[in-house]
Amino acid sequence: MKVCFVDPKGMHFGLNTGIGYLASYLKNVEGFNNIKVFDFNNNSSDIEARIEEIRGYDAIGFSIKSFTRDYALNIAYKVKTDSNILFAGGPHVTLDGVNFLKEHRILDAGFAGEGEMALAAFLKSIGSPSDLETIRGIIYRKGDEVLTAGRSDRITDLDSIPFPDYSAFDSITDGKISNYPLVTSRGCPYLCVYCCVKGVMGRQWIARSVENVIAELKHARDFYGVSSFNVQDDNFSLNMKRAKAICDAIVNEGLEMKWSCPNGIRADKVDDELMGKMKKAGCFAVALGIESGVEKEFKAIKKGEELSDIVNAVELANRNRIDVFGNFIIGLPHSTLESTRKSVNFARRLKLESCIFNLFVPFPGTEVWDWVRTNGKMLMDWKDGFTQGKNPKIVFETEEFSYSDRLRAYYEANIKCKNYFAFMDEHDNLAGNIFNVLRNILKYDAVNLFGHIFWWTKHFNRIVARIVNKNA
């Protein structure tokens, strides 16, 4: 059986680790040898020819996030034949898979949760009398009905899964990966009211062993020529003892790799020793999920941290010469344009390397979902909302925080914090991105134009690398 995966064009470059794991599991555990990944997110060449090639595969899988949904469906309609099977997985399908398949009959099946074992069972069932009802994690059709066997069981021994296979990705044309995505754990035990991670991955935090993580890094170095990596975990430092052991092992094994934690670490799960070990092991940057710099709003989102933890974590990082990137959310319950401006001032006092203010999109299954439907006015379907980008889409407004104020807050906050990447599309050319950013600076912060120009002059090489180098 010929199996392929499609990673649709998104907002940012980067290899899809989920597909990497699926491809590896099918090949190395289940014996599916004819597998290819069409990576439209990192490879924009020969699109029509590649779409025609996809049509020749027996089973075609799509990785879908809410903001890549339309791109994926467009390809799906072009590649569907009477003889192939189309299926989908990813965060969007895990959150809303039954409705998604009801709305889009082009798809034959979907997968909710970790897909390695469920997908293998499904592919084996094609052409046999196997009952799909027994495959946990699958969303399937039975006549005109769309049914689900429930979420897949969590994989409790992550060391048993082979390392992700990126050799099948058609974006890795020279066999090299410049910035390798590393997942050392899955799941999140916290109850943040806005976050869908626990709904997508599960609340149980499951970690790989230190030895297994180091083995993957060695494999990445030897097989893909990797000299830098980024940790994709939602909770890398949840077990600080383990995080320190990973750092020690990187040093002891002489890996000499540069790395970062762009998905963020918790501010209450770091200490000076950990930051020191991370720096020694090659870590140069971490992100923190700050969300709001206003005490009342911060407490209401139930992160389980204090703003003082944020301040302390930034101080520890600065002390150890690790850059900090702050993640904030515009539009949390009870927030306003004025409170967003207070968060901007808080961010600037912290002297972060950079920060991003994302627009809040309420996801089904989160605590805030019900709050929005009771206290807000929906402006569009949640599935159409964008948290960032040059064309942000605002899902809802409230009496205290209108659509126009939210839009102003988005541009104003990101410009004042010099997060120009919020308005840049990494798939566009450099000149177009520069023009778009300059237009927004003139509209929302013209009084500080020369300060912005100075920043661009100082960081121009970094900007070019981000736009031109897909793995930067």
HELIX and SHEET records of a PDB file:
HELIX    1   1 THR A   17  ASN A   28  1                                  12    
HELIX    2   2 ILE A   47  ILE A   54  1                                   8    
HELIX    3   3 SER A   66  THR A   68  5                                   3    
HELIX    4   4 ARG A   69  VAL A   79  1                                  11    
HELIX    5   5 PRO A   91  GLU A  103  1                                  13    
HELIX    6   6 GLU A  116  SER A  125  1                                  10    
HELIX    7   7 LEU A  132  THR A  134  5                                   3    
HELIX    8   8 LEU A  158  SER A  160  5                                   3    
HELIX    9   9 VAL A  197  VAL A  200  1                                   4    
HELIX   10  10 VAL A  210  TYR A  224  1                                  15    
HELIX   11  11 MET A  240  ASN A  252  1                                  13    
HELIX   12  12 ALA A  267  LYS A  269  5                                   3    
HELIX   13  13 ASP A  272  LYS A  280  1                                   9    
HELIX   14  14 GLU A  295  ALA A  300  1                                   6    
HELIX   15  15 LEU A  307  ARG A  319  1                                  13    
HELIX   16  16 LEU A  337  LEU A  350  1                                  14    
HELIX   17  17 GLU A  367  ASN A  375  1                                   9    
HELIX   18  18 TRP A  382  ASP A  384  5                                   3    
HELIX   19  19 TYR A  403  LYS A  416  1                                  14    
HELIX   20  20 TYR A  420  PHE A  423  5                                   4    
HELIX   21  21 LEU A  430  TYR A  444  1                                  15    
HELIX   22  22 ALA A  446  ASN A  448  5                                   3    
HELIX   23  23 LEU A  449  LYS A  458  1                                  10    
HELIX   24  24 PHE A  460  VAL A  468  1                                   9    
SHEET    1   A 7 ILE A  35  ASP A  39  0                                        
SHEET    2   A 7 VAL A   3  ASP A   7  1                                        
SHEET    3   A 7 ALA A  59  SER A  63  1                                        
SHEET    4   A 7 ILE A  85  GLY A  89  1                                        
SHEET    5   A 7 ALA A 109  PHE A 111  1                                        
SHEET    6   A 7 ILE A 138  LYS A 142 -1                                        
SHEET    7   A 7 GLU A 145  THR A 148 -1                                        
SHEET    1   B 6 TYR A 180  LEU A 182  0                                        
SHEET    2   B 6 SER A 228  VAL A 231  1                                        
SHEET    3   B 6 LYS A 258  ILE A 265  1                                        
SHEET    4   B 6 CYS A 283  GLU A 291  1                                        
SHEET    5   B 6 ASP A 323  ILE A 330  1                                        
SHEET    6   B 6 SER A 354  LEU A 359  1                                        
SHEET    1   C 2 SER A 185  ARG A 186  0                                        
SHEET    2   C 2 ILE A 206  ALA A 207 -1                                        
SHEET    1   D 2 LYS A 377  MET A 378  0                                        
SHEET    2   D 2 PHE A 396  GLU A 397 -1                                        
END                                                                             
